[in-house]
Amino acid sequence: MAKLLVKDGDHTYLIDLAAGESLVMGRSHDCDIPIEARRASRRHVRFEADGDGHRVADLGSTNGTLLNGAPFAHDTRLADRDVVDAGGCVVVYRVDPS
């Protein structure tokens, strides 16, 4: 199982990301992970299962998404401790070793 450490403004929380699970993050209240970051799009990024890990994909957001400080154009496989910045909401991907 993996975890997402989400830092959205003054709020920090942990989300379990099970194998086979896909979650959408954005400002829309119907997202799996609704966020308040002002520069985030309504549907900004998707975290999607990929075999025994996960990938992140920008969903055509207005302000783009950074992975470890650099913009990326395609969905990308995540590694432990990768940092995703979605419009100012910072997410750290953590692999649970248990």
Residue frames as qw, qx, qy, qz and C-alpha x, y, z in Angstrom:
[[0.000, 0.889, 0.458, 0.000, 0.00, 0.00, 0.00],
 [0.391, 0.268, -0.013, 0.880, 1.13, 3.55, -0.71],
 [0.178, -0.755, -0.472, 0.419, 0.25, 6.79, 1.03],
 [0.278, 0.644, 0.180, 0.690, -0.19, 10.36, -0.12],
 [0.345, -0.512, -0.368, 0.695, 0.93, 13.05, 2.33],
 [0.188, 0.720, 0.430, 0.512, -1.16, 16.03, 1.22],
 [0.290, -0.419, -0.252, 0.823, -0.19, 19.60, 2.24],
 [0.104, 0.648, 0.537, 0.531, -2.99, 21.94, 1.14],
 [0.155, -0.776, 0.024, -0.610, -2.49, 25.39, 2.63],
 [0.293, -0.542, 0.564, -0.550, -2.75, 25.07, 6.42],
 [0.904, -0.103, 0.225, -0.348, -4.10, 21.51, 6.19],
 [0.212, 0.470, -0.852, -0.095, -1.92, 18.39, 6.14],
 [0.829, -0.079, 0.369, -0.412, -3.38, 14.91, 5.96],
 [0.146, -0.326, 0.908, 0.221, -2.54, 11.36, 4.94],
 [0.802, 0.257, -0.017, -0.539, -4.45, 9.30, 2.38],
 [0.590, -0.170, 0.780, 0.123, -4.04, 5.55, 1.90],
 [0.543, 0.528, -0.368, -0.538, -3.68, 4.63, -1.77],
 [0.789, -0.094, 0.599, -0.100, -4.45, 0.95, -2.19],
 [0.218, -0.173, 0.803, 0.526, -3.18, -1.23, -5.02],
 [0.140, 0.431, 0.824, 0.339, -5.57, -0.98, -7.95],
 [0.022, -0.803, -0.473, 0.361, -6.96, 2.36, -6.79],
 [0.331, 0.372, 0.273, 0.823, -7.24, 5.53, -8.85],
 [0.174, -0.749, -0.456, 0.448, -7.97, 8.94, -7.28],
 [0.309, 0.648, 0.239, 0.654, -8.57, 12.37, -8.85],
 [0.372, -0.520, -0.324, 0.698, -7.43, 15.52, -7.03],
 [0.174, 0.406, 0.305, 0.844, -8.71, 19.04, -7.71],
 [0.120, -0.037, 0.304, -0.944, -10.82, 21.98, -6.51],
 [0.590, -0.207, -0.441, -0.644, -14.11, 20.36, -7.50],
 [0.535, -0.333, 0.550, -0.547, -16.03, 18.94, -4.55],
 [0.950, 0.117, 0.064, -0.282, -16.78, 15.78, -6.55],
 [0.474, 0.574, -0.654, 0.133, -13.07, 14.87, -6.77],
 [0.841, -0.228, -0.469, 0.146, -11.82, 11.94, -4.71],
 [0.550, -0.337, -0.254, 0.721, -9.36, 14.36, -3.08],
 [0.104, 0.909, 0.272, 0.297, -10.89, 17.86, -3.01],
 [0.570, -0.188, -0.164, 0.783, -8.33, 20.60, -2.37],
 [0.017, -0.917, -0.304, 0.259, -8.44, 24.35, -1.80],
 [0.482, -0.289, 0.301, 0.770, -5.22, 25.42, -3.57],
 [0.301, 0.743, 0.158, -0.576, -6.13, 28.54, -5.54],
 [0.215, 0.593, -0.570, -0.526, -3.99, 27.73, -8.58],
 [0.304, 0.004, 0.950, 0.071, -5.33, 24.17, -8.85],
 [0.390, -0.024, -0.534, -0.750, -7.83, 23.25, -11.55],
 [0.759, -0.179, 0.127, -0.614, -11.19, 21.67, -10.81],
 [0.987, -0.028, 0.151, 0.045, -9.79, 18.28, -11.88],
 [0.002, 0.887, -0.444, -0.129, -6.03, 18.75, -11.70],
 [0.178, 0.478, -0.859, -0.055, -4.25, 15.38, -11.39],
 [0.932, -0.128, -0.118, -0.318, -4.99, 11.68, -11.20],
 [0.213, -0.499, 0.832, -0.118, -3.08, 9.15, -9.13],
 [0.872, 0.182, -0.181, -0.416, -3.59, 5.80, -10.84],
 [0.797, -0.316, 0.514, 0.024, -2.59, 2.24, -10.02],
 [0.577, 0.650, -0.468, -0.162, 0.13, 0.75, -12.20],
 [0.716, 0.157, -0.659, 0.167, 0.99, -2.85, -11.37],
 [0.647, -0.418, -0.507, 0.387, 2.53, -2.79, -7.92],
 [0.291, -0.232, -0.152, 0.916, 2.87, 1.02, -7.86],
 [0.214, 0.820, 0.453, -0.277, 1.15, 4.20, -9.04],
 [0.407, 0.299, 0.316, 0.803, 1.40, 6.82, -11.78],
 [0.029, 0.667, 0.316, -0.674, 0.50, 10.50, -11.73],
 [0.336, 0.413, 0.570, 0.626, -1.10, 12.27, -14.68],
 [0.083, 0.302, 0.115, -0.943, -1.91, 15.94, -15.18],
 [0.343, 0.533, 0.773, -0.028, -5.52, 16.22, -16.39],
 [0.287, 0.589, 0.382, 0.651, -4.95, 19.24, -18.63],
 [0.333, -0.743, -0.372, 0.445, -4.73, 21.66, -15.72],
 [0.238, 0.956, 0.092, 0.148, -4.43, 25.38, -16.43],
 [0.168, -0.903, 0.390, -0.072, -1.28, 25.92, -14.34],
 [0.649, 0.416, -0.631, 0.083, 0.36, 22.55, -14.88],
 [0.868, -0.493, 0.039, -0.057, 1.83, 20.12, -12.38],
 [0.172, 0.737, -0.637, 0.149, 5.37, 19.72, -11.11],
 [0.971, -0.188, -0.143, 0.040, 7.04, 16.42, -10.27],
 [0.758, -0.335, -0.019, 0.560, 10.08, 16.88, -8.02],
 [0.175, -0.695, 0.043, 0.696, 10.19, 20.55, -9.04],
 [0.058, -0.234, 0.624, 0.744, 10.04, 20.02, -12.82],
 [0.667, 0.305, 0.059, -0.677, 7.04, 20.19, -15.16],
 [0.302, -0.075, 0.923, 0.227, 6.03, 16.97, -16.87],
 [0.425, 0.207, -0.343, -0.812, 3.89, 16.40, -19.94],
 [0.660, -0.024, -0.676, -0.327, 2.87, 12.75, -19.68],
 [0.819, -0.515, 0.036, -0.250, 1.72, 10.43, -16.97],
 [0.319, 0.596, -0.673, 0.299, 4.71, 9.26, -14.97],
 [0.797, -0.279, -0.526, 0.095, 5.36, 6.36, -12.65],
 [0.327, -0.842, 0.215, -0.371, 5.91, 7.47, -9.06],
 [0.651, 0.144, -0.623, 0.409, 8.79, 6.45, -6.81],
 [0.561, -0.621, -0.455, 0.306, 8.95, 6.61, -3.02],
 [0.344, -0.601, -0.136, 0.708, 9.23, 10.22, -1.78],
 [0.247, 0.359, 0.455, 0.776, 8.37, 11.81, -5.14],
 [0.016, 0.502, 0.386, -0.774, 6.85, 15.27, -4.66],
 [0.179, 0.534, 0.650, 0.511, 3.90, 16.39, -6.79],
 [0.000, 0.362, 0.241, -0.900, 2.90, 20.09, -6.81],
 [0.110, 0.538, 0.750, 0.370, -0.64, 20.54, -8.12],
 [0.055, -0.761, -0.282, -0.582, -1.37, 24.25, -8.22],
 [0.122, -0.614, 0.406, -0.665, 0.28, 24.87, -4.85],
 [0.869, -0.340, 0.195, -0.303, -1.01, 21.74, -3.14],
 [0.204, 0.585, -0.784, 0.025, 2.03, 19.59, -2.39],
 [0.954, -0.127, 0.051, -0.266, 1.72, 15.80, -2.27],
 [0.038, -0.579, 0.815, -0.004, 4.47, 13.42, -1.19],
 [0.893, 0.072, -0.338, -0.289, 4.09, 9.84, -2.46],
 [0.264, -0.537, 0.757, -0.264, 5.23, 7.31, 0.13],
 [0.726, 0.069, -0.652, -0.205, 5.50, 3.56, -0.28],
 [0.685, -0.517, 0.337, -0.387, 4.49, 1.68, 2.87],
 [0.243, 0.472, -0.847, -0.028, 7.08, -1.08, 3.38],
 [0.463, -0.117, 0.770, -0.422, 4.69, -3.35, 5.33]]
